């Protein structure tokens, strides 16, 4: 066999696969980070009738701007939103709670938002308010999260996302009292929904993205 043919054989069987592997590795490493704001949440992602998570999927359909969320933070907040208002930014209930996440005026004041009308008309502000409120609740309940996550109360396993959802419903003080009395002191909202219901319905979401913060700032023009 001629030397030229030997070199071609080595080139084909060794060098080409090596270069292809290097190209694929580099392509994976420089893959752009996903910007969740570029995608919409659709009913395909969550069974909203029971706020049930679907198994995490890695597929992203960029042609339709659909991001499959699994048990992510975005899945968590959208499930809470659907339970509160069916995801309606303009919703106002009979007690005057506002927007997609049904905020009370008192809670908005705590977050530094003193213009309810502007809040109701501004989806971006509502999203920032929800995140800020979760950060604040996570800070208030930080010791209880560490102490109770993984335990069971009334047969329901306690998770961080369940605690944070319950705090959105009843306030962190009532959740703290519920946990520290092993469920003996539960609280209900005006429509009869109790803390235990939220603990169960919103358990198991990944809320590690949220950083506990005592006084989160909301920056809005």
N, C-alpha and C positions, 0 to 999 in steps of 0.2 A: 504494500500500500504506500502510495506517495505521501511525503511529509505534508503536502498541501491538504490532502484529504483528511489526514490525521488531525491537523489543526482545525479544519472545518467541523470535524466530528466533536472535538472538545468544545469548540465554540457553541455548537448547537445544544449539546447535552448538559453543559455546565454553566457557561457564562450567561446564556439567554435566560434560563430559569432564575439565576441569581439576580440578574438585572430586573426581571419582572417582579420578583419578591421584594426587592428594594423599593421599586416604584409603588407597589401596593402598600408597603409599610409607611412610606413617606406620605402617601395620599391619606392614609388613616390618621396619622399624627397631625396633619395640618387641616383636618376637617373643621370647618367653621362651627363655632358654638351656636346651638339653637337659641334663637330669640323667641321665647314663648309668646311675646306680644304680637308676633306675625301670624299667629294661628288662632283659629276660632275653636271654641268648644262646641261639639254637637251632641245630640242625644245618643249617638252611636257609642259614646265613650262611657256613659253611666246609665244604669237602669234607674231612672229617677223615681220610679214608683216606690222603690224601697231604699233609694240612695245607696245602691249596692255597687261596689267597685267591680270593674272587670279586670281579668288578669293583665299584668303589664304587657304591652305590645311595643315592639321596637320600630314598627313601620310608621313612616311619615308620608302622607300623600300631599306633596307640595303643589300639585296641580289644583287641588281643591282647598289648600290651606287648612288641612285637618291634622291635628296632632293627637295621637292616641296617648292618653294620660296615665292609664293604670291607676295606681294609688298615690299619685303625686300631690303636692300642695295645691296645684291648680285644680285637680280633681276634687280635693277636699273643699276648697272654697266654692266651687261651682255646685257641689252637692248641698252645701249649707245654703247657698243662694236659692236653689230650687225649692228647698224646704221652706224657706222664709217667704219667697215672693214669686216662685216659678221663674226666677232670673230676671224680673222686671225692674229696671232702673227707676221707673216712674211710679212704682207702687207706693200707696199710702194706705195703711190699714185703718180700722175703725178706732184705734187708740192713738193714731197719729204717728206711728212708726214709719220710717221713711226709707225708700229705695230698695235696691236689689237685696241688701242684707238686713233690712228693717232695723235701722238705727233709731234709738230714742234721742231726743234733743239733749238730754242730760249727758249721755255718752259722747255725743258730738262735741259738747262744750268741753269735756275732759280732753278731747283730742285737739282742741283749739279751733274747732269749726263752729262759727256762730252765725252762719248764714244758711239756714235750712233750705231756702228756695234755690240758692245757688247749688247747694249739695245735691238736691233732687234733680237738677237739670244737668249735672256734670258727672257722667259715668266714670271718668278718670279719677275724680276726687273720691267717689264712692269706693273704688278699688283700693286707693291709697289709704282710705280710712279703715277699711276692713283689715288690711295688713298691719297697720299701726295698732289697731285694737288687739289683734292677735299677739303682737309683740308685747304689748303692755300686759295682757292677761297671762302670757307665758312668764313674764317677770314676776308678777304678783303670786303666781302659783308654782314658782320654780321649785320650792322645797317639797310641795305636795306632789308634783310630777315625779320628782326623784324618789319619793317615799312610796307612792301608791301604784305607779305603773307596773303592770304585771300581776298585781293582786286581783282578787275577785270580790265584788260586792253584789249581793243578791244574784249570784250566778253569772254576772257579767264581768268579763275581764277588762280591767282598766287600762286604757291606752292614752298616750299624750294627745292624740287628735280628738278622742272622745272628751277629754277634760277641756280642751280648748273650745270645742263646739258647745259644750255645756256652759262654759263661761260666757260665750256669746249670747246664749239663751237667757241665763239667770244672773249673770254677773260673777266675777271671780270670788267675791266674798261668800256667796251662797254655795258655790262649788266647793270651796275650802271647808265650809261647815258640813256639807254632805259627806265629803271624804273622811273628815276627822271624826264623824259620828258613825262611820261604817254604814252610811245610807239611812240612818234613823231620821235625819232632818233633811228631807227632800224639799224642793221648791218647785212650784208650777208657775207658768206664765198665765196671763189673763185668759188664754184659750185652753188651759188645762194640760199643756205639755210639760212633763217634768224632766228633771236632770237625768234620771236613769234612762229615759228614752233617748236622749241625745248621746249619752255615754255609749249606748249600744249601737245606735244608728250610724254614728260617725267614728266608730273604732277602726283602728288599723291603717289609717292614712299616714303617709310619711310627711310629717310636719317639721322635720329636722332643718329644713330650709329657713324656718323662722327663727330669728335670734331674739332672745329675751331682752327687752329694753324698758327701762323704768319710765322714761318720758320720750317716746318716739316722736320725731318731728315729721310733719306733713308739709312738704314744700309744693306749693301750687301757686301759679301766677295770680 
